[in-house]
């Protein structure tokens, strides 16, 4: 571990108490501790999980190999357990409450390696003992000044010094309008992001005070899955009204997700007057992935790469129909670790994505994507066509997502079955690969998505643009899209997206070209934004894999 000086905080008092803006529900989210304040600002410290008495770990060593970024070890007081921290490396299990009611201090199970690589495992439902040498009494009186902490990023939040629940904003530019009062979240993905559970409920995040997760069904499961500090049962919104007789007049809600009928039910008991949109603010918070989120996406990317590059070619055969291939792929993906579905913004879910033989990939579709699929029937337009059989000379187009523990990657792979596709199709495909690589090289912190889009598009000839990013008049106006818990997130590599990229954002790039009588050529891979440019999570195969 590397010792560094403590980062400076903004002027103001240092809080001795740990204040959770949003708590660690499991190993998905990072809660926040208030570190200092000044008029109109708060400095907070994000951390991921408590692994011992007043020790917070945000970077874990696994067999002496860091599985998260370099740690910063800070000493604040005497008798801190330095010897213990030198000897033990922690590999945490998911930070869940235990089903039998026993909760580890700090909420984690432990797998521990002691110096010399002797392996010790403690049961996940046993409390973690206080480290030898820790001054418990002093720690109880002033936990900040007497504890050892492994710390991570510091953020400035635009809020009054006593704000208690603004954890869903990370920087000043993502704060809602001045004077915001309360945020109400009901979308399943957003609830999972902030609480660690997808149970039916309403998460209220007030400007002043503590966030409360009101759960209708199932509160029992929410309590089991989540360590969110305030989870309360409700039979209806009437229970919230009884607990909050003076409800704020202005509410920020997910206007893209909340049905009007649900909004009216809430307003029946919580008579707020003004509604503001929360969608952009939550989207921007979710766009920058934590180390934990990136680990899950990297795992999804490995599944993606193995299935589409190594296993899928072996599944192609003369006479195979599209519907059978998608079923076979689904079975293999799930066996390899895929979560069983992929999620899009709004209320859309799919099993995998789009699969087409030949010109099936040029069929019009209801989704905003360069490709298409003929489908099984007008009532099921997203599945493969059982009547379209694979034959020699076909281009096989597979554009599917892969999810692992909620987090997803997106990848498109193409294959030439039986014999090569026409030469001009191969040339256009290689051009798409070059565009992907050029765009990926620009995915650096500080780069502006709209400028990347205009730069790439300005370098393409009018003749090439004719069927680029879609066939005929069905072209889309982007080159890539953010991805995470949804397939389609911000930022988007398109006009109108002017917020600079940040390290840790993840973007799927998909330059593609429709070719008459052949199908859709091109490529798609998922990249994480780094100072060196986009790093692919889903492999580097250039596509048009030969299957003959």
N, C-alpha and C positions, 0 to 999 in steps of 0.2 A: 504494500500500500504506500501511497505517496502523501507526504504531509505538506500542506500548503497553508498560507495564512488565510484567516477568515475573510471572506469578501465583505466590503464595507456596505452598510445599510444606510438608507436615507435618514436624515435627522429625525429624532423622536425617541420616545421611550422604547426599550426592549422589553417585550412581554416575557414574563417568566413562565406563563402557562402555555400549553400547547393548544391552539385553537384550530379545529378542523373545519376548513371551508367546505370541502367534500371529503368524506372519509375513505379509507381504503376498503372497498367492498370485497375485493379479492385481489389477485395479482394483476389486475387490469389497469387500475387507475392509481394516480399519485395524489394523495391528499396534500394539504397545504398548511404550513405553520406561519402565523404572523410573527415577523421578526422585528419590525420597527415601523414607525408611522410619522407622517408629517401632514400638514394641512392639505387635504385633497388627495393624499397618496397613501398607499400602504405597500410595504415591502414584505413579500412572503417568501417562504422557503418550501419548495416542493420536496417530498420524500416518498418512498414507496412502501416500506413496511418496517415494523419494529421487530427485531429479532432477539432482544434481551432487555433487561431493565434499563429504560431510558437510552437505549442504543438504537439508532435509526439507520437502516442500511438502504442505500440507493444503488450500490454497485456490489455485486455478489461475485465472489471468487469460486470457481468450480475447478477443483483439483489444480489450484494455482493458475488457472487460465481465466482471465476476466471474461464474464459473459455479458457485462454491461460496461459503459465507459469508465475511464480511470476514476478512482475514488478520491475524495478529498477528506482527509482525516483531521478533525479539529478537536483540540483538547480545551476544555473549559472547566478547570477546577482540579482538585487534588483527588488522589486515590481512584482515578479512572482505571478501568481494567485493561491496561495496555498489554500485559502479558497474555491475557486471554485472547485479545484480538489478534495478537501475533501468532498464536498457536492454532486458532480455529478459523476455518473458512466455511462460510454458511452457504448452503444451496437451498433456498426456501421452497417449501411446497406451497400450493395456492393458499392465499390469505382468506380462508373461509371460516365462518363460525362452525363449530363442530355439531353434528347431528345429535349427539348424546348430551349436549349442554355444557360440556367441559370446553373452556376456551383457553388456548395458550395465551400467555401474556404477550401482547403485540399481535396476536392473531395468526401466527404461522406455525406450521409443523416444521421440523428440522431434519435435514440430513447434514451431518457434520463430518468434515475431514480434519483430523488432528495432524500436526506436523509429523512427518514420517509416513504419511499416507495410510495411517491406520483408520479404518472406516468405522464410524459409530453412527448408528441411526436411533433416534428417539421417536417414540410414538407421536403422531401429529396431534393427539388429543390430551397431551400432558403439558402443563404450564412450563415455561422456560424459567429456570432458576436465575436468581439474580447473580451476576458474575462475581467471582471472588474479588474482594478488594473494593467493590463499589460502596460508596458511602450512602446508604439508603436514606438515612435521616436527612442528610444534607440535600440529597436529590429530591426528596419530597418537598423540602422547603423552597428550593430553587432549582428545578430540573434543568433549566437552560444553562445555568452557570456551573453545574456540577457533572454534567453528562458528557460522554463522548458521542459524537455524531458523525455519521458519514453523510455528507450533504451533497445536494445537486443544485440545479439551476435556481437563480433568484429572478423574480419578476416584479414589475411595478404595475399596480392595479389602480386605475383611476376611480377612487372611491373615498369617502370620508374615513378618517382614522379608525373609527369603530365599526366599520363594515364587518358583518359576520358571515356573509354567505355570497361572495362574489367569485367563487372558485371557478365558475364557468367562463370567466374572462381571464386572459393571460397578459394582455398588454393594454395600454391606454387606447389604442386605436380600435380594439375590439369591444370596448365598453359600450353598453346601450346608450341611448340619448341621455343627456344630463338630467338628473333628477329621477332616474328610473326608480321604481318602487319594489316590484316583485316580478319574478319569472315563474311561469307555470309550465311544466314539462309532462307530457303524456305519451309521446312516441316511444315505442318499445326499444328501438336502438339507442335513443338518447337516454332513456332510463337505464339501460344496461351500461352505457358509457359512464354515467355519473354515479350509479348505485351498485352495479354488479349483478343486477337481477332484472328479468323482463316481466315481472309480475304486473298485473293490471292495477294501476294506481296513478297518483298525481304527486309529482315532486314540486314543492314550493320552495323557491330560493329568494328570500326577502333581502332587500338592501341592508336592512338593520335587523340583526337577529340570526338565529340558526335555521338552516334548511331542514325541512321535514318531508319525509316520504310517506304519504298516506296511501295505504294499500287496501284494495278491496279483495282481490283474489290473486294469489293466495298469500296472505300475510305470513302464515306459518312457513311457507317456502322462502319468502323474502327474508325472513329472520334467519333462516338456515343458510342461505346463500350469501347474504350481504352483511358487511360490518358497518354499514351506514349508521351514523350515531343516533339518528332519530327516525325510527320506523314506527308508524302508528296504524292500527287497523281502522277501517271505516266501512260502514254499510252503504252509505251514500255521501254525497257532498254536504249533506246536512250536518254530518259530524264535524267537518272542517269549519263550517259556519259557527257551530257552537263553541269551538276552540279558538276561533279568530273572529270575534264579534265586530272588530274594526278592521275590515279588509281594505287594502289600498284601492284607490280609484283607478289606477292605471296598471295594466297587466301586460307583460310581454309573453306571448305564446308562440307555438310552432304553427304559424299560419299555413304552411305547406302541408301540415299533417293532421291538424285537429279538425274533425268534421263539424259542420255547423250545428248538428243535433247535439253533439257532446258539449260544444261551447255553450249552447242554450241551457243545457242541464246544469252546467257549472254556474252560469250567471243567475240561475233560479235561486241559488242559495248564497252565492258570493256576488253581490250586486256591484261589480266594478263597472265603470263607465267607458273607459278608453282602452283600446286594444292596440298593441304594437307588435311588430314582428320580431321574433327571436332567432329565426332560421339562419340568417347570415352570421350572427355572432357565434352560435353553436358550431356552425360549419367551419368557421375559421379556427376555433379552438381545436376541433377534431382533426383539422388538416395537418397539423404538426404532430407526428407520431412519437411516442415515448420509446425508450429502448425496449421495453417489454412488448409494445405493439409491433415494433420492427422485427423482433425475434419471431413473433407469430407469423408475420407476413413472409419472412424469410423461409419459415418452415412450409407455408403454403406454396411458396414459389418453388421449393425443392420438389414437392409433390407434383406440381404443374409440369416442371421440366421433365421429370422422370416419365410421367405418363405420356405426354405429348411427343417427346423426342425419342424415348426408348421403347415404350410399350405399344403406343398407338400404331406404328407401322406394321407390327406383327398381327394386328387385329383386322387389317384390310384384306379383302379377298373378293374375287370375281363373284358377282351376284348378290353381295351383301347389300341390304337396303339401309337407308339413312336411319330409320327408327330403331332397327336392331343395333346399329353402331352406337347410337346415343345410349341405349340401354347397356350395352357392353362397356362403354366408357364410364358410365355412371357407376356400375358395379366395381370396376377397377379403381376408380377415383376414391370411392368410399373405403375400399379395402386398404388403399394407400394412406388414408387419413383425412380425406375431404369430409367436411361436416354435413354433407347431404343436400345442401341448397345454397344458392347465392342470392344476395339481397341487393335491391336497388332502392333509390330514393322513392318516397311516396309509400305505396303499399305493395310494391311489386317484388315477387320472388320467383326464381326459376330453379330447376334441378341442376342445369349446367350452362346452356347457352345455345349457340347456333352451329349447326352442322349441315353442310351441303355438298353434294356431288355435282360437278360441272356447273351449269348455269343456275342451279338451285340457289346458289349464294348471291345471285343478282335479283332475286324476287323481292318485290316491295314488302315492307314490314312496318308495323306500328311503332317500333322502337327507333330512337334517334341514334342510329349506328350506320356505318358505311355499308355493312353487309346485310344479307337477308336470308330467309329460309322459306321454303314452300309450305312446310308444316304438314300435319296429318289431316287437318280439316279446318274450315273456317272457325270452328269452335275451339280449336287447339292449334293456333297458327305458329307456335314457337317450337314444337317438336319436329323431329325429322319425318320425312315422307316415306311411308312403308312401301310405296310403289316405285320409288326411284332407286334403281339397282346400280351398283358400281360396275363399271366396265373399263376395259383397257383404254388408256388415253385420257381418263377423267382427271380433272383437278379436284382434290379433296380439300375442303376448307373447314377447319375446326376452330371456332372462336368460343372459348368457354372460360368460366371463372372457377376458382378453387378457393375454398374457405377452410380455415383451421382455427377453431376456438373463436369464431366470430369474424376474424380478419381475413381479407380476401386479396387475391391477386388476379390479374386478367392476362390472358395470353392467346394469341392466334398462331396456329401452325398450319402450313399447307404441305400437300404431298402430291407427287405425280405418280399415278397408278398405272402400271403396265408399260407405259412409254412416256417420253417427255411431252409436255404441252408445247404448243407452237413457240418458236423462237422469240417473237415479239412480246409474248406474255412473260417469258423468262426475263427479258430485258426490263420490262416495266416493273416486275417484281424486284429485281436487283436495285432499281432506282428507289423503290419504296424503302428498301433496307438501308440505303444510303441516307435517305431522309430521316429515318428513325435514328441512325447513329449521329447524324449532325444535330438533331434536336436534343438527343440525350446529352451530348457534350455541353449543351447550353443550360442544363438543369443544375444551376449553381445558386447558392444563397445570394439574394440581391437581384437576380435576374427577374424581369417582369414578363409574365406569361403572354400578355398581348403583344409585347415587342418580339418575343421568340416566334410567335405565330406569324406576324407580319414579315419578319426577316426570312423565314423559311418559305412562305408563300411567294414573296417577291422574287425568289430565285428560281421559280418554276415557270416553264414555258406555257403559253396559252394552250397549245395542243395537248400538253400533258395534263393540264388542269381540267380538261373537258370531262373526264371520267374519274378524276382524283377524289378520294374520300366519298365515293358513292357512284353508282352507275346512272348516267343520264341526268335527269332533273332531281334525283334523290340524293344529292350531295349534302353532307353535314359540314358545319362551319367550325370545326375544331380539329386539332391534331392529337390531342390527348386529354385525359381527365384524371382528377384526383381519385383515390381509391382507398378503402379501409374497411370499416364496418359495412359500408355500401360500396357497390361497384362504381357508382357515379357520384363522386364528391367534388368539392373544390380543392385546389384551384383547377381551372380548365385552361388548356393551351389554346386560347381563342381571343378574339377581340373582346374588349370590355372587362377583361380580368387584369387589373392594373396593380394589384397588391404584389409586392416582391415576394419571390420564393424564399422559404426558410429551410435551413438544414433539417432533415428529418421528414419533410413532406414526401409523399409517395404519389407518383403519377404513372398512369398507363399510356404509352404512346402507341398509336395505331395507324400509321400511314398505309393506305390501301388504294387499289385501283381496279375499277371494273373493266373487264375485257370481254367484248362481244363474243358469243359462242364458246367461251372458255369458263368464265366465272370470275371470282374476286381474288386477285393476287395481293400480296403485301404481307405485313407482319404486325405483331403486337407483343410487347413485353412490358413488364412493370418495373419502374425505376425509382430508386430513392435518391433524393436531392442531397448531394455532398459537395464540398468545396472543389473536388476534382471533376465534377460533372455527375450525370446520372449513373448510378450503379444498378445493373440489372439484377432483379431478384428471381427471374424466371428463366434464366439460361441465355445462351448466346447463339443458338442455332439460327442460321440465316433463312431457313424455310425451303420450300419446294424439295422436301425429302424424297429421294427416289425409292419407290416401292416396285421394283421390277428386276 
